[in-house]
């Protein structure tokens, strides 16, 4: 799975506006379909109040946050799976991301054209779902035709085991079910992993609302939340227009003042970034000292040597041990010295599973 999040949706739902606000990058945003042709890619800092607290307690010369990647993929339309619009190219771009952020239009504005001339979140979601299911059906069908012929020739046990999974997938996809709802067993998913099915990817629904709906839950958002809940997906509500204004401000103080004025505790973009990061299975450990306080990204479930390898491959190769405490202990006791006095600093070996929020110092020898 790619370690990035693809922003998808119908044309003119606000994808590029949201991407620009996320990355403060000049992605095209215009009132016509297919404004985005090549996918824009942006690397964004992951907002993490824990890093800010660490900096206040262990002041460094520089601070480096964790980052994650977003990809702005052009709008899909009905028939994309058969090449409508620029469908095949866009579907290929979606196939390469790890998580899908599906932007759904949840606002009325007669000046912004809707590709279907109506505001209907459920219908918009269905349109995208159908195209992705049809694309996956074609992928599975091609593999099934190939492997069923091979199985007849060489009687491979592996191929014979996976053919029923292909059949189950094709039946469900044809009925509009996602691959992730059809194949739920981890071992079965591993057997079909190399198909790289689009509908196997987790989805975050992003409700793009108008300024008048900030702080409320309009009827469009309620519809999206019902759909997301039935699928076990998360929902983030964002006013793309407001987020673009926030992104254009020069200082954190200006942004905080603006957020307070519109009744928000934080930018919706921050919530989306953190949700994408978490859904990708990414977690954070920290290193801290006078030279640098830094947030490092690792995959959930990684052991200490793998986490060390995120810093440098030599750290993993020559890993000896790690000195570890959790940042919450630092916040509680106020300094590393007091963390040690409280007995919260531990020495961990190669089998230690790194936890989100760990502060680590690695010992290695190469």
C-alpha positions, -999 to +999 in steps of 0.1 A: +000+000+000+013+034-009+020+057+020+000+086+006-036+098+004-054+104-029-081+131-030-109+120-053-144+130-062-166+143-090-155+175-109-162+208-091-167+194-056-137+214-042-109+188-044-083+212-058-093+240-034-088+216-005-055+203-019-042+239-022-052+247+013-036+215+026-003+221+009-004+258+003+006+248-033-009+264-064-030+235-076-054+248-103-089+255-091-114+264-118-151+261-124-151+235-151-146+197-153-111+182-157-093+213-145-068+189-129-053+166-155-020+154-141-022+146-104-007+173-081+014+159-053+021+177-021+040+169+011+024+183+042+035+186+079+015+164+103+002+187+130+011+172+164+007+192+196+030+166+213+059+179+193+052+215+204+051+203+241+084+185+237+100+216+222+088+237+251+105+212+276+136+203+255+144+234+235+163+225+203+182+244+176+157+232+150+123+214+149+113+189+122+077+176+122+065+143+106+051+146+070+027+128+048+018+130+011-014+140-006-022+135-043-049+156-060-065+133-086-087+148-113-124+145-112-140+112-121-173+110-140-198+083-148-183+060-174-147+066-162-141+029-160-148+027-197-126+057-206-151+085-202-136+119-194-099+109-188-110+079-168-084+053-174-055+076-165-073+088-134-081+053-122-045+044-126-035+073-104-060+062-077-046+027-078-012+040-066-023+057-034-028+040+000-059+058+013-087+076-006-101+109+006-134+111-011-145+148-013-183+151-014-201+184-022-223+193+007-232+229-002-255+248-025-241+274-048-257+282-082-225+299-094-205+267-091-216+241-117-223+206-106-214+180-132-248+164-128-267+197-123-279+186-089-266+185-053-270+149-042-242+135-019-256+100-019-258+100-057-223+114-061-209+088-038-227+061-057-213+074-090-177+071-078-184+038-061-198+023-093-168+034-114-143+021-090-162-012-087-163-016-124-126-008-128-118-035-101-142-060-118-122-056-151-090-062-132-102-093-114-119-107-146-086-104-166-067-122-138-094-148-135-093-156-172-055-159-172-052-180-140-081-203-147-063-213-180-030-218-162-047-239-135-061-263-161-026-268-175-004-271-144-030-279-117-013-254-093-027-256-058-021-219-053-041-210-084-069-234-075-071-218-041-074-183-053-099-188-082-129-190-058-118-157-043-118-141-078-153-155-084-165-141-051-150-107-059-165-105-094-199-114-081-198-087-053-182-060-074-208-065-101-234-058-074-216-026-063-199-040-032-164-029-024-135-054-024-128-045+012-164-056+022-162-088+001-128-101+013-124-094+050-101-123+061-065-111+063-051-143+048-076-141+019-067-105+014-030-114+011-039-139-017-054-111-038-031-083-027-011-082-060-043-072-078-040-037-061-078-033-061-090+003-057-120-006-036-098-025-012-084+008+000-098+025+031-118+056+025-122+089+044-152+109+034-146+147+033-177+168+034-170+202+017-195+226+033-203+263+028-194+290+053-229+291+067-227+255+078-195+258+098-202+245+133-234+228+123-243+195+105-263+203+074-286+177+058-260+169+032-234+160+058-260+139+077-264+118+045-227+113+041-223+103+078-250+077+075-233+062+045-198+063+061-211+047+093-226+018+074-191+012+058-170+017+089-154+048+073-145+081+090-159+116+080-141+149+081-162+181+076-143+210+059-153+244+044-128+245+015-133+282+010-126+290+046-096+267+047-082+284+017-084+318+035-067+303+066-039+288+044-033+322+029-026+339+062+009+347+071+012+339+108-001+313+133-015+341+154-036+353+125-049+318+118-058+313+155-076+346+156-096+337+125-105+302+137-118+317+170-138+342+150-156+315+130-160+293+160-135+266+152-109+251+176-086+241+148-083+240+110-103+212+094-072+205+074-053+195+105-080+170+113-079+156+077-041+153+078-041+134+111-069+111+100-051+103+067-019+097+086-036+073+111-056+055+084-024+048+065-013+029+096+014+055+103+025+064+138+051+088+153+081+084+176+103+113+186+140+121+191+148+151+213+179+170+222+197+204+220+204+201+183+170+188+171+136+178+182+121+156+155+090+135+148+097+103+128+071+083+110+069+045+113+044+018+105+023+006+134+036-027+147+073-019+139+100-032+163+128-010+176+154-019+149+129-010+121+122+023+138+159+029+140+162+022+103+138+051+096+166+074+108+194+056+090+199+021+076+231+018+097+210+023+129+190-008+119+219-029+108+240-022+139+211-019+164+221-027+200+194-012+222+171+018+226+165+041+255+128+047+256+102+067+275+068+079+263+062+116+257+033+116+282+058+108+309+078+139+299+047+160+300+039+147+334+073+150+351+085+181+332+121+170+322+141+140+311+160+140+344+127+136+363+115+110+339+146+090+348+142+096+385+106+083+383+119+051+367+101+057+334+131+055+312+135+019+299+162+000+280+145-020+252+159-046+228+153-059+193+118-073+201+104-041+215+073-030+195+075+008+193+045+027+206+031+059+192+045+088+212+077+071+223+108+093+227+138+072+217+176+072+217+192+044+198+226+027+205+242+010+175+275-003+162+286-008+126 
